[in-house]
Amino acid sequence: MKGKKKKIIVLLSVLLAAVILFVMGMNDSMKTVKYTVETHSEGDSVRIALITDLHSCKYGDGQLDLINAVDAQKPDMVLMGGDIFDDALPLENAEIFVRSIAQKYPCFYVSGNHEYWSGNVDEIKQTVRDAGITVLEGECRTVRVGNRAVNICGVDDPTEIGEEAMFGQLEQALAAADKEAFTVLLSHRPELIDKYLNYEVDLVLAGHAHGGQWRIPGILNGLYAPDQGFFPKYAGGRYDFDGATMIVSRGLAHETTRIPRFFNHRELVVIDLV
């Protein structure tokens, strides 16, 4: 009887541990994740808030949960790295967010694949422009914060225009960049990093991968990501290369994810250039 009782206790302990692990893993509440990137030049620090893969999801009344989280970080600018709008959910939540955030900060936007899939990408871009946000389609804007200049270059998602045209946009953007300034490339797709590295960019900011959907911290950085497949190399986080860095946001989608996130919190990403 003692042996049977011990087995029952062990089984119940394992089941309890599994339940706790499951509950912890299913918690996908938004976190603010911070990175510091050295620019190897003197100047004031610059804080960037990166928003990707919102997918028209709701963040409280008037999107205030997300807006307040951005405000708490006091960014110098907000970059929107694609799929802010969804192709299935109504556009209203995304519209509320872009109109509200644009009143507070300089904002820059590039398209994602879902905005193309919606069939309304031109209307979406016009909504973003009407909010006072700069839409980057192969353009570069040099932003000055204190005594530091930062190039913000952006390209469209290649869903419809194709990769060749997208990299043509990148060449066009870099031709207009301040050669002395730190250069940020805003692009939806992280899996194209090997090609980005052929260009003179210092920091690539991307999304799209949704954190690989399922994660096991310290063991599995992501199970599956669009356009990377299973066990994606660039699911989310920081990736350092010779002469450049890429930061991939795990995104903010929660209502539109067909497979629930597991140990994969939604992210507001903050980057300090120092």
C-alpha positions in Angstrom: 0.0 0.0 0.0 2.8 2.4 0.8 4.3 1.8 -2.7 1.0 2.5 -4.3 0.4 5.6 -2.3 3.9 6.9 -3.3 3.1 6.3 -7.0 -0.1 8.2 -6.6 1.7 11.1 -5.0 4.3 11.2 -7.7 1.7 11.1 -10.4 -0.3 13.9 -8.8 2.9 15.9 -8.4 3.7 15.4 -12.1 0.2 16.4 -13.2 0.3 19.5 -10.9 3.6 20.5 -12.4 2.2 20.0 -15.9 -0.8 22.2 -15.1 1.4 24.9 -13.6 3.7 24.7 -16.7 0.8 24.9 -19.0 -0.8 27.9 -17.2 2.6 29.7 -17.2 3.2 28.9 -20.9 -0.2 30.2 -22.0 0.3 33.6 -20.3 1.0 35.8 -23.4 0.5 39.2 -21.7 2.4 42.1 -23.2 6.0 42.7 -22.0 8.3 45.6 -22.7 11.6 44.2 -24.0 14.6 46.5 -24.1 17.8 46.4 -26.1 20.9 48.7 -26.2 22.8 49.1 -29.4 26.1 50.9 -29.5 26.6 53.2 -32.4 30.4 53.7 -32.1 30.1 57.4 -32.3 29.6 60.2 -29.9 26.2 61.8 -29.4 23.0 61.8 -27.5 21.2 58.5 -26.9 18.1 57.8 -29.0 15.2 55.7 -27.9 13.1 53.9 -30.5 9.8 52.1 -29.8 9.2 49.2 -32.3 5.6 48.1 -33.0 5.1 45.1 -35.2 2.3 42.6 -36.0 -0.5 44.4 -34.2 -2.9 42.7 -36.6 -5.7 45.2 -35.7 -5.9 43.6 -32.2 -7.6 45.3 -29.3 -5.5 46.8 -26.4 -8.2 48.2 -24.1 -10.5 51.1 -24.7 -9.1 53.4 -27.3 -6.0 51.1 -27.5 -4.8 52.8 -24.2 -3.1 49.7 -22.9 -0.6 49.8 -25.7 -0.4 53.6 -26.0 0.2 53.9 -22.3 3.0 51.3 -22.5 4.6 53.3 -25.2 4.3 56.5 -23.3 5.9 54.9 -20.2 9.1 54.4 -22.3 9.3 58.0 -23.5 10.6 57.2 -27.0 12.1 59.7 -29.4 10.3 58.0 -32.2 8.0 55.1 -33.0 8.7 52.6 -35.8 5.9 50.4 -37.2 7.3 47.3 -38.8 4.4 45.9 -40.8 1.2 44.0 -40.2 -0.2 46.8 -38.0 -3.4 46.2 -39.9 -4.9 42.7 -40.4 -6.6 41.2 -43.5 -9.4 39.5 -41.4 -10.2 41.7 -38.4 -11.8 45.1 -38.9 -9.2 47.9 -39.3 -10.7 50.1 -36.5 -8.3 49.2 -33.7 -5.3 49.7 -35.8 -6.7 53.1 -37.1 -7.3 54.2 -33.5 -3.7 53.3 -32.5 -2.0 55.0 -35.5 -4.0 58.2 -35.1 -3.4 58.4 -31.4 0.3 57.6 -31.4 1.0 59.9 -34.3 -0.1 62.9 -32.1 2.6 62.1 -29.6 5.8 61.0 -31.5 7.5 61.1 -34.9 6.3 57.8 -36.5 7.4 55.8 -39.4 5.6 52.8 -41.1 6.4 50.0 -43.5 3.9 47.5 -44.9 3.6 43.8 -44.0 2.2 40.9 -45.9 -1.2 41.0 -44.2 -1.8 44.6 -45.4 -1.3 43.3 -48.9 -3.5 40.3 -48.3 -6.3 42.6 -47.2 -6.6 43.9 -50.8 -6.7 47.4 -49.4 -3.0 48.2 -49.0 -3.3 51.6 -50.8 -6.2 52.7 -48.6 -4.3 51.5 -45.4 -1.3 53.5 -46.4 -3.4 56.6 -47.0 -5.0 56.1 -43.5 -1.5 56.0 -42.0 -0.4 59.1 -44.0 -3.6 61.0 -43.0 -2.7 60.3 -39.4 0.6 62.2 -39.9 2.9 59.1 -40.1 5.7 58.8 -42.7 5.1 55.8 -44.9 8.4 54.4 -46.2 8.4 52.8 -49.6 12.1 52.9 -50.5 12.6 56.2 -48.8 15.0 57.4 -46.0 14.5 60.1 -43.5 17.3 61.5 -41.4 16.0 62.3 -37.9 18.0 64.4 -35.5 17.7 63.8 -31.8 19.8 66.2 -29.8 23.2 66.1 -31.5 22.7 62.6 -33.1 21.5 61.9 -36.6 19.8 58.6 -37.4 18.8 57.4 -40.9 15.4 55.6 -40.9 15.1 53.7 -44.1 12.2 51.5 -45.0 11.0 49.1 -47.6 7.6 47.5 -48.6 6.9 43.9 -47.9 7.7 41.8 -51.0 4.4 40.0 -51.0 3.2 41.7 -54.2 6.2 43.7 -55.5 8.7 40.8 -55.2 12.1 40.7 -53.6 13.9 42.3 -56.5 11.7 45.4 -56.3 12.0 45.5 -52.5 15.8 45.5 -52.7 15.6 48.2 -55.4 13.7 50.2 -52.9 16.5 49.6 -50.3 19.1 50.8 -52.8 17.0 53.9 -53.4 16.6 54.6 -49.7 20.3 54.2 -48.9 21.2 56.6 -51.8 19.3 59.3 -49.9 20.8 58.5 -46.5 23.2 60.7 -44.6 26.5 58.8 -45.0 27.7 60.0 -41.6 24.6 58.9 -39.7 23.7 55.6 -38.0 21.4 53.7 -40.4 18.3 51.8 -39.4 16.5 49.6 -41.9 12.8 49.0 -41.1 11.6 45.9 -42.9 8.9 43.3 -42.1 10.9 40.3 -43.0 13.7 39.0 -40.8 14.5 35.9 -42.9 16.1 38.1 -45.6 18.9 39.2 -43.3 21.7 37.6 -45.3 20.7 39.8 -48.2 20.3 42.9 -46.0 23.9 42.4 -44.9 25.1 43.2 -48.4 24.0 46.8 -47.9 25.4 49.5 -45.6 22.9 49.2 -42.7 23.8 49.3 -39.0 20.6 48.0 -37.5 17.7 46.0 -39.0 14.3 46.0 -37.2 11.8 43.4 -38.2 8.8 41.3 -37.1 6.7 38.8 -39.1 7.9 35.7 -37.2 5.5 36.0 -34.2 8.2 34.6 -31.9 7.9 31.2 -33.5 4.5 30.8 -31.8 5.7 28.1 -29.3 8.8 28.5 -27.2 10.7 26.8 -24.4 13.0 29.4 -22.9 16.6 28.3 -23.1 15.8 25.3 -25.2 13.5 26.3 -28.2 13.5 29.9 -29.4 10.5 29.1 -31.7 8.7 26.2 -33.2 7.3 27.7 -36.5 7.5 31.0 -38.3 6.1 32.2 -41.6 8.6 31.9 -44.5 11.1 30.2 -42.2 9.2 27.0 -41.4 9.9 24.8 -38.4 12.6 25.8 -35.8 13.1 29.3 -37.3 16.5 30.8 -37.0 15.2 34.3 -36.6 12.0 33.9 -34.5 12.6 36.8 -32.1 15.3 38.6 -30.2 18.7 40.1 -31.0 21.1 38.8 -33.6 24.6 40.3 -34.0 26.6 40.1 -37.2 29.9 41.5 -38.4 29.1 45.2 -38.6 25.4 45.0 -38.1 22.6 44.0 -35.6 19.1 42.7 -36.3 16.3 42.9 -33.7 13.2 40.9 -34.3 10.0 41.7 -32.4 7.8 38.8 -31.4 4.9 41.1 -32.2 1.6 42.1 -30.6 -1.0 39.8 -32.2 -3.2 37.9 -29.9 -6.8 37.7 -31.3 -5.7 36.6 -34.8 -3.2 33.8 -33.9 -4.6 30.5 -35.0 -2.3 28.6 -32.7 -2.0 30.0 -29.1 1.3 31.4 -28.0 3.2 29.3 -25.6 5.9 30.9 -23.4 5.8 33.6 -26.0 4.8 37.0 -24.6 3.6 39.8 -26.9 6.2 42.4 -27.2 6.6 46.1 -27.2 10.3 46.5 -28.2 12.4 49.4 -27.1 15.9 50.1 -28.5 18.3 52.6 -27.1 21.0 53.8 -29.5 24.0 54.9 -27.4 
